């Protein structure tokens, strides 16, 4: 029982850490989304101004900045969605099987998601290396800065998925431990009742 309490405390600490990390990531994704809307609004406004007034204005940087902010919001938002279990999934089959089987199916799904996120994180490292030698056309900034969002989002998605795997496995251990405790208590009660 002491081992269970210690592991439960460790999981609660992990949960608090992941909550704070994902809260910060969610705020960053929201800021990127707001920045994307503002950048695209500036671009649209300048185009309208040019169309109706003939003033020769151009803001290619606004369109590029909007695209870059969209990349950041997608990868950070996807990582947060993984933590909140908001990714698209088919759970009709899981609802048809017993909970003990469904739990293991969820573990398998989380492990597959973890493998994909780790693969994307590894590939993003290669993109960052390539991006150090490339610059964006309008803003002339290294493309590595954009690929860093992919890396951060995929690493956070991996950590979030790993947290869900630990949570599911901890639930399996808890239910197994609980059933053994219940059987021991029932056996003790039966032996006491037989002795009386």
C-alpha positions as CSV (number, residue, x, y, z in Angstrom):
1,X,0.0,0.0,0.0
2,X,2.9,2.3,0.8
3,X,4.3,1.7,-2.7
4,X,0.9,2.6,-4.2
5,X,0.8,5.9,-2.2
6,X,4.3,6.8,-3.3
7,X,3.6,6.1,-7.0
8,X,0.3,8.0,-6.7
9,X,2.2,11.0,-5.3
10,X,4.7,10.8,-8.1
11,X,1.9,10.7,-10.7
12,X,0.2,13.7,-9.0
13,X,3.4,15.7,-9.2
14,X,3.8,14.7,-12.9
15,X,0.2,15.8,-13.5
16,X,0.8,19.2,-11.9
17,X,4.0,19.8,-14.0
18,X,2.2,18.8,-17.2
19,X,-0.8,21.0,-16.3
20,X,1.5,24.0,-15.9
21,X,3.5,23.3,-19.1
22,X,0.3,22.7,-21.2
23,X,-1.3,25.8,-19.7
24,X,1.7,27.9,-20.9
25,X,1.6,26.1,-24.3
26,X,-2.1,26.9,-24.6
27,X,-1.6,30.6,-23.9
28,X,1.2,30.7,-26.5
29,X,-1.0,28.9,-29.1
30,X,-3.7,31.5,-28.4
31,X,-1.3,34.4,-28.8
32,X,-0.1,32.9,-32.1
33,X,-3.7,32.6,-33.3
34,X,-4.4,36.2,-32.4
35,X,-1.2,37.3,-34.1
36,X,-2.1,35.3,-37.2
37,X,-5.6,37.0,-37.4
38,X,-4.0,40.4,-37.0
39,X,-1.3,39.8,-39.6
40,X,-3.9,38.5,-42.2
41,X,-6.2,41.4,-41.3
42,X,-3.4,43.8,-42.1
43,X,-2.7,42.1,-45.4
44,X,-6.4,42.1,-46.4
45,X,-6.7,45.8,-45.4
46,X,-3.7,46.8,-47.4
47,X,-5.0,45.0,-50.5
48,X,-8.4,46.7,-50.2
49,X,-6.7,50.0,-49.7
50,X,-4.6,49.4,-52.9
51,X,-7.7,48.2,-54.9
52,X,-9.9,51.2,-54.0
53,X,-7.4,54.0,-53.6
54,X,-4.6,53.0,-55.9
55,X,-2.0,53.7,-53.2
56,X,0.9,51.3,-54.0
57,X,1.3,49.4,-50.7
58,X,2.4,45.9,-50.3
59,X,2.8,43.8,-47.1
60,X,4.2,40.4,-48.1
61,X,5.7,40.2,-44.6
62,X,2.1,40.1,-43.1
63,X,1.1,37.1,-45.1
64,X,4.3,35.3,-44.2
65,X,4.0,36.2,-40.6
66,X,0.4,34.9,-40.6
67,X,1.6,31.6,-42.0
68,X,4.4,31.2,-39.5
69,X,2.1,32.0,-36.6
70,X,-0.4,29.4,-37.9
71,X,2.3,26.8,-37.9
72,X,3.1,27.6,-34.2
73,X,-0.5,27.6,-33.2
74,X,-1.2,24.3,-34.9
75,X,1.7,22.4,-33.4
76,X,1.4,23.8,-29.9
77,X,-2.4,23.5,-30.0
78,X,-2.1,19.9,-31.2
79,X,0.1,19.1,-28.3
80,X,-2.4,20.6,-25.9
81,X,-5.3,18.8,-27.6
82,X,-3.3,15.6,-27.0
83,X,-3.1,16.3,-23.3
84,X,-6.8,17.2,-23.1
85,X,-7.7,14.1,-25.1
86,X,-9.3,16.3,-27.8
87,X,-7.7,14.7,-30.9
88,X,-10.0,13.1,-33.4
89,X,-10.4,9.4,-32.8
90,X,-12.8,6.6,-33.3
91,X,-14.0,5.3,-30.0
92,X,-17.1,3.5,-31.0
93,X,-15.3,0.1,-30.8
94,X,-13.8,1.0,-27.4
95,X,-17.3,1.6,-26.1
96,X,-18.4,-1.9,-27.1
97,X,-15.8,-3.8,-25.2
98,X,-15.4,-4.3,-21.5
99,X,-13.5,-1.6,-19.6
100,X,-10.4,-3.9,-18.9
101,X,-10.0,-4.5,-22.7
102,X,-10.8,-0.8,-23.5
103,X,-8.1,0.3,-21.2
104,X,-5.5,-1.8,-23.0
105,X,-6.8,-0.6,-26.4
106,X,-6.3,3.0,-25.2
107,X,-2.8,2.2,-24.1
108,X,-2.0,0.8,-27.6
109,X,-3.5,3.9,-29.2
110,X,-1.4,6.1,-27.0
111,X,1.7,4.1,-27.8
112,X,1.1,4.5,-31.5
113,X,0.5,8.2,-31.1
114,X,3.7,8.4,-29.1
115,X,5.6,6.7,-31.9
116,X,4.3,9.1,-34.5
117,X,5.1,12.1,-32.3
118,X,8.6,10.9,-31.7
119,X,9.1,10.3,-35.5
120,X,7.9,13.8,-36.3
121,X,10.2,15.3,-33.6
122,X,13.1,13.4,-35.1
123,X,12.3,14.6,-38.6
124,X,11.8,18.2,-37.3
125,X,15.5,18.1,-36.1
126,X,16.5,17.4,-39.7
127,X,14.3,20.3,-40.9
128,X,15.8,22.7,-38.3
129,X,19.3,21.8,-39.6
130,X,18.2,22.5,-43.1
131,X,16.4,25.7,-42.1
132,X,19.6,27.1,-40.7
133,X,20.8,27.5,-44.3
134,X,17.4,28.9,-45.6
135,X,15.7,32.2,-45.1
136,X,12.1,33.1,-45.6
137,X,11.4,35.2,-48.8
138,X,9.7,38.2,-47.4
139,X,11.0,38.6,-43.8
140,X,14.4,37.1,-44.5
141,X,14.5,35.2,-41.2
142,X,16.0,31.7,-40.9
143,X,13.4,29.0,-41.5
144,X,14.9,27.1,-38.6
145,X,12.8,29.4,-36.3
146,X,9.6,28.1,-37.9
147,X,10.7,24.4,-37.7
148,X,11.4,24.9,-34.0
149,X,7.7,25.2,-33.4
150,X,7.2,21.7,-35.0
151,X,9.9,20.3,-32.7
152,X,8.6,21.8,-29.5
153,X,5.0,20.8,-30.4
154,X,6.0,17.2,-31.2
155,X,8.2,16.8,-28.0
156,X,5.3,18.2,-25.9
157,X,2.9,15.8,-27.7
158,X,5.2,12.9,-26.9
159,X,5.4,13.9,-23.2
160,X,1.6,14.3,-23.0
161,X,1.0,11.0,-24.7
162,X,3.5,9.3,-22.3
163,X,1.6,10.8,-19.4
164,X,-1.6,9.2,-20.7
165,X,0.2,5.8,-21.0
166,X,1.4,6.1,-17.4
167,X,-2.0,7.1,-16.3
168,X,-3.7,4.1,-18.0
169,X,-1.1,1.7,-16.7
170,X,-1.4,3.1,-13.2
171,X,-5.2,2.5,-13.5
172,X,-4.5,-1.1,-14.4
173,X,-2.2,-1.5,-11.4
174,X,-4.7,0.2,-9.1
175,X,-7.6,-2.0,-10.2
176,X,-5.4,-5.2,-9.9
177,X,-4.2,-4.1,-6.5
178,X,-7.7,-3.2,-5.4
179,X,-9.1,-6.6,-6.5
180,X,-6.4,-8.5,-4.6
181,X,-7.1,-6.4,-1.5
182,X,-10.8,-7.1,-1.8
183,X,-10.1,-10.8,-2.1
184,X,-7.8,-10.8,0.9
185,X,-10.4,-8.9,3.0
186,X,-13.2,-11.3,1.9
187,X,-11.0,-14.3,2.8
188,X,-10.2,-12.9,6.2
189,X,-13.9,-12.1,6.8
190,X,-14.8,-15.7,5.8
191,X,-12.2,-17.2,8.1
192,X,-13.3,-15.0,11.0
193,X,-16.9,-16.0,10.3
194,X,-16.0,-19.7,10.2
195,X,-14.1,-19.4,13.5
196,X,-17.1,-17.9,15.3
